[in-house]
Amino acid sequence: MNNIKRADQFLKRVRDLISTYPGVVNQENFSDIIYGELIRQGVSPEDQTKDVSYMFSEFYDYFLTKKNVNAFFDSSNKYFFRLENNYQQVINKGEQIKMYIPLDEEHLEKGAKEIFTFLGENNIAHVSKVAKKIRFDDIVVRVGNPEDAEKLNNFVNNNSYIMEGLIEPNPFAFTHNNIAYASDGKESYNGVFSNYVELYFKEKTKDGSLADANLVDFYRFIGNYYNENLVKMNEDKLKVDFSDEYRARSLDDIKLISHLIIKTSDPEFTYQDYLSHYENSKQLHKPKPVGLETEEDFERFMRHSLDVMCRRTGDMDKAKSQIQLFLYTGDPRYLSRTDNLRNDAVRLKFKDRFDQILFEKDIEFKEYWGTGKEKQNLDNKAKV
């Protein structure tokens, strides 16, 4: 079944759900319901209810002995198992090529081992995850350049075992050689897409045209919304419509995801077009010069941050962990309000300056902290 037919059938299922249960469209979690239905597309009924987190321990033990694979349990999100290689090298690109390689339960364990062993043997930098449920994005791999993406794509398409267990891709995503692609910054392509489905059906319900809902009309709706609200940056409406995703730093990501959704609807959209979109996204996310101009100023503020967070948590490792979470996510809630640290970090654009330093020096986060004597000096300066 081609993607257009599958996409149209999905919209019809949502329409039928609303027709049967009219109140669902006004539920606070309506977007989550849509998201849950979306990610199960192409998954067999038997696999849809299965929990495969029992494989996580096997992955951890298996990759302990493999080169260039950092495999670990994510304490902040137990829904996923994480696998990485040269994390900062990927993140420093500003934007990543996101590839979905979903496998059914029968093929997931062995298939995932083969995928991440291949990435490790070829020393391909990536940031990846495996989900605890079978879904059309149960394996997600983010790489930092088109060359590595092609290597992985070729490997998957020439591996008969993986191809045998490959789940059909998201019908609303761009697909290249059986693999779906996205580019979504720090947001979620599928999350933003689900938000659009919610907005579309709320409009169709409100104006009494639910029966007329269809794929062409849906993409028309997104195109109009994009032009009226994202191109013109109607922030008041965006704050309401994308309340979960909305933050000032997310507007550009929502705009880029929306643009990709619209372009993907064009049958003439090619892999080269996708790469052009990726390059535009990468330039947008490239670290820009900001406050804390000198490295001395930056290091002074880093020591101050460690000092405050160490006093707040009572533990240097916890202090570093909280700062690292802020520097990765940009969420100031990871920082204490003590000594106005939280407000100062936002005002001085602490995260943006940090990203710029890593980008310019081509180093990973852990390298910034240093080792041995350098690390000890930094720790001592932060102690109280």
Long-range contacts (C-beta under 8 A, 24 or more apart in sequence): 1-168, 3-169, 3-171, 3-172, 3-175, 4-171, 4-215, 4-267, 6-41, 6-42, 6-168, 6-171, 7-171, 7-172, 7-215, 8-214, 8-215, 10-37, 10-38, 10-41, 10-171, 10-172, 11-197, 11-213, 11-214, 11-215, 11-218, 12-213, 13-37, 14-197, 14-201, 14-213, 15-201, 15-204, 15-210, 15-211, 15-213, 18-201, 18-205, 18-210, 19-210, 22-205, 25-201, 25-202, 25-205, 30-198, 30-202, 31-194, 31-195, 31-197, 31-198, 31-244, 32-194, 34-194, 34-197, 34-198, 35-190, 35-191, 35-194, 38-170, 38-172, 38-190, 38-193, 38-194, 38-197, 39-135, 39-136, 39-137, 39-190, 40-135, 40-136, 41-136, 41-168, 41-170, 41-171, 42-102, 42-136, 42-167, 42-168, 42-169, 43-102, 43-104, 43-134, 43-135, 43-136, 43-167, 44-104, 47-104, 47-105, 47-134, 48-134, 50-105, 50-133, 50-134, 51-132, 51-133, 52-105, 52-108, 52-109, 52-131, 52-132, 52-133, 52-134, 52-138, 53-78, 53-81, 53-132, 55-81, 55-108, 55-109, 55-112, 55-130, 56-81, 56-130, 56-132, 58-109, 59-83, 59-109, 59-112, 59-113, 59-130, 62-113, 63-116, 63-120, 66-116, 66-117, 66-120, 67-120, 67-121, 67-123, 68-119, 68-120, 68-121, 68-123, 69-116, 69-117, 69-119, 69-120, 71-116, 74-129, 76-325, 78-132, 79-131, 79-132, 79-133, 80-129, 80-130, 80-131, 80-132, 81-129, 81-130, 81-132, 82-128, 82-129, 83-116, 83-126, 83-128, 83-129, 83-130, 84-126, 84-127, 84-128, 85-119, 85-120, 85-123, 85-124, 85-125, 85-126, 86-123, 86-125, 86-126, 86-364, 87-125, 87-127, 87-364, 87-365, 88-358, 88-363, 88-364, 88-365, 88-366, 88-367, 89-125, 89-144, 89-362, 89-364, 90-125, 90-126, 90-127, 90-142, 90-143, 90-144, 91-127, 91-328, 91-358, 92-144, 92-355, 92-358, 92-359, 92-362, 93-144, 93-145, 93-282, 94-281, 94-282, 94-283, 94-284, 94-285, 94-286, 94-287, 94-355, 94-359, 95-183, 95-185, 95-278, 95-281, 95-282, 95-284, 95-285, 96-127, 96-142, 96-143, 96-144, 96-183, 97-142, 97-143, 97-144, 97-145, 97-146, 97-148, 97-149, 97-181, 97-183, 97-278, 98-140, 98-141, 98-142, 98-181, 98-182, 98-183, 98-184, 98-189, 99-140, 99-141, 99-142, 99-143, 99-149, 99-152, 99-153, 99-179, 99-180, 99-181, 100-136, 100-137, 100-139, 100-140, 100-169, 100-170, 100-173, 100-179, 100-180, 100-181, 100-182, 101-139, 101-140, 101-141, 101-152, 101-156, 101-162, 101-166, 101-179, 102-134, 102-135, 102-136, 102-137, 102-138, 102-139, 102-166, 102-167, 102-169, 103-138, 103-139, 103-162, 103-165, 103-166, 103-167, 104-134, 104-165, 104-167, 105-134, 106-165, 107-161, 107-162, 107-164, 107-165, 107-166, 108-134, 108-138, 108-139, 108-165, 110-161, 111-139, 111-161, 111-162, 111-165, 112-139, 114-159, 114-161, 114-162, 115-139, 115-141, 115-152, 115-155, 115-156, 115-162, 118-152, 118-155, 119-152, 122-151, 124-148, 124-151, 124-152, 134-167, 136-167, 136-168, 136-169, 136-170, 136-180, 137-170, 137-180, 137-190, 138-167, 146-275, 146-278, 149-181, 153-177, 153-179, 172-261, 172-264, 173-264, 174-260, 174-263, 174-264, 174-269, 174-274, 176-271, 176-274, 181-274, 182-257, 182-260, 183-256, 183-257, 183-260, 183-274, 183-277, 183-278, 183-281, 184-253, 184-256, 184-257, 184-260, 185-250, 185-252, 185-253, 185-256, 185-257, 185-281, 185-285, 186-249, 186-250, 186-253, 186-329, 186-330, 187-245, 187-250, 187-253, 187-254, 187-257, 188-245, 189-257, 189-260, 189-261, 191-244, 191-245, 192-242, 192-245, 192-254, 192-257, 192-258, 192-261, 193-257, 193-261, 195-241, 195-242, 195-244, 195-245, 196-221, 196-222, 196-225, 196-258, 196-261, 199-225, 199-241, 219-262, 219-265, 222-258, 222-261, 222-262, 223-262, 225-258, 226-255, 226-258, 226-259, 226-262, 230-254, 230-255, 230-258, 247-330, 249-330, 252-284, 252-285, 256-280, 256-281, 256-284, 286-359, 287-352, 287-355, 287-356, 287-358, 287-359, 288-352, 288-356, 289-356, 290-348, 290-349, 290-352, 290-353, 290-356, 291-347, 291-348, 291-349, 291-353, 292-348, 292-349, 292-350, 292-353, 295-357, 298-353, 298-354, 298-357, 301-344, 301-348, 301-350, 303-378, 303-381, 303-382, 304-339, 304-341, 305-335, 305-341, 305-345, 305-350, 306-378, 306-381, 306-382, 307-381, 307-382, 307-384, 308-335, 308-336, 308-338, 308-339, 308-341, 309-335, 309-336, 309-341, 310-382, 310-383, 310-384, 311-338, 311-384, 312-336, 312-338, 316-379, 316-382, 316-383, 319-382, 320-369, 324-365, 326-350, 326-351, 327-351, 327-354, 327-355, 327-365, 328-365
